[in-house]
Amino acid sequence: MKKLIFQGLVIIALFFALWFSLRAVNWVKLFKIEKLTNNTQKKLGDLFWETFLHTEKINSNPEVERIIDSIVQKICVANSINYASIQVHIIIKEEVNAFALPNGHLLIYSGLIAESKNADALSGVICHELAHIQLNHVMQKLIKQVGLSVLTTMTNGSGGAEIIKKTLHTLSSTAFDRSLEKEADLKAVDYLIQAKANPLPFAMFLKNLSTQEKKLSGFTNWISTHPDPIERAKYIADYCKTPSMPYQSIISNQTWSSLQNNLHEQ
């Protein structure tokens, strides 16, 4: 009899443990993300990029494109990311900004490249945005802030230009949830280390740019739309406290100088 009672209690305990575990899963968000097929994400990415093509000045210097592509490719190869799935675009604009669109579109502003002190600092920002893409943060953000029905309407061609512009503004000018931003920061450090690049310049970039925010007022979207840069710099630096390893610059100093020189020859 005692054995039966004990078995009954165990079954009840397991039932409640499973029930609480299932309650902790955000099924609504999970099913919504699953519902957005790759084809839907592709349509959204192409739709947003088409809008950018008509509103912004796009880099026309092949040397700038070649060097940025080489940085992205090196990071991707080192971290087993499908490089062919990442579509890099360089926007000629003074704004210090970079962000991701659905379907692997990675947009980098010339203002960010110009303001970066070195290639490793720029690579840290690129890695942060690649992390958002790889961790599916872009679609999570859109679903939460815009809604699945609106996104579906846009891909069906009945969303209207104004809705598309507002949604694009959400991606380019607002931050992800704090937990997602931190996850992307730390994943960026992992990407840099795997590529044998020093992650500390990324932390210094955040710290230095925060002190220049007044001077660059109106041009620092990437800082102003993210959590406190000093706090981010600190936890990135703390996360980097691993046994020393031989880092190497992601590109040579000569190539970095060539990038900066060609950036102003548009």
C-alpha positions, -999 to +999 in steps of 0.1 A: +000+000+000+028+024+010+045+016-023+014+025-043+010+058-024+047+066-030+043+059-068+012+080-069+030+109-053+059+106-077+034+107-107+017+137-093+050+155-087+062+147-123+029+159-137+032+193-119+069+196-129+060+190-165+030+214-163+052+242-148+079+236-175+054+238-203+039+270-188+074+286-189+076+281-227+064+311-247+043+290-271+027+319-288+060+335-298+074+301-307+045+292-330+045+327-345+082+325-354+077+290-369+048+303-389+070+329-406+085+307-432+118+313-449+100+326-479+081+352-457+114+364-442+129+366-477+100+388-489+103+411-459+140+415-463+137+422-500+109+446-494+128+466-468+160+466-489+140+478-519+128+508-498+164+516-488+175+516-525+151+543-532+158+565-502+195+562-493+228+566-511+245+532-515+283+527-516+296+527-552+333+522-544+342+485-551+373+487-528+351+496-498+328+467-506+357+443-511+373+451-477+340+450-457+331+418-474+364+403-465+359+411-428+324+396-428+336+365-447+365+359-423+341+361-393+316+338-410+341+312-420+357+311-385+323+306-369+307+282-394+281+308-405+269+305-440+286+335-456+264+332-487+233+338-465+246+372-454+239+402-478+262+431-469+252+466-478+271+498-471+251+530-468+268+564-474+255+583-444+272+602-415+251+583-389+270+559-367+248+529-372+245+493-384+215+470-382+201+438-397+170+432-418+152+398-423+168+373-446+204+381-436+206+417-449+234+435-429+234+473-433+266+492-423+267+530-424+298+548-436+296+569-405+302+538-384+332+528-404+347+563-403+342+566-365+358+532-357+393+535-345+404+502-360+392+471-378+387+451-346+363+477-332+343+477-364+343+439-365+328+439-330+298+458-342+295+436-373+297+405-351+269+420-328+246+424-359+255+389-372+246+376-338+211+392-341+207+375-375+220+341-364+199+341-331+167+351-350+164+383-330+153+403-360+121+384-365+114+382-328+117+420-326+094+425-356+067+401-342+068+417-308+068+454-319+049+452-352+028+421-350+025+390-372-007+401-390+010+434-401+041+415-413+019+390-433-001+419-448+032+435-460+044+403-477+011+400-495+016+434-511-012+452-493+007+468-465+011+503-480+043+523-482+037+541-449+035+509-429+067+496-446+086+528-437+074+527-401+084+490-397+118+498-413+122+526-388+116+502-360+145+480-372+169+508-378+162+531-349+150+511-319+168+486-297+161+449-291+151+438-256+179+443-231+184+405-227+187+401-265+212+429-268+233+413-241+231+379-258+242+395-291+271+413-274+284+382-257+279+361-289+298+388-308+328+383-284+326+346-291+327+353-328+357+376-325+377+351-304+369+323-328+382+345-356+413+352-335+404+389-333+408+408-300+374+416-286+385+444-262+385+471-290+348+464-293+344+473-256+365+503-260+345+514-290+313+514-269+330+533-241+346+559-263+316+565-285+294+571-254+317+600-244+315+615-279+277+613-280+272+650-275+297+659-302+281+634-326+245+643-315+221+631-341+246+607-356+249+580-330+219+558-335+237+526-327+246+539-293+214+559-284+191+530-293+210+504-273+214+499-235+239+520-215+272+516-235+294+519-203+275+490-188+279+470-220+316+478-222+321+465-187+304+432-191+320+426-225+355+433-209+346+410-180+335+383-204+368+386-222+388+377-191+400+344-205+435+329-207+456+351-230+458+340-266+476+353-297+452+377-313+457+391-348+440+420-365+411+409-387+427+429-416+461+445-420+467+481-410+474+489-447+440+474-457+423+494-429+439+526-442+428+518-477+392+513-464+392+547-447+407+565-477+383+550-502+354+556-479+357+594-486+361+589-524+324+584-532 
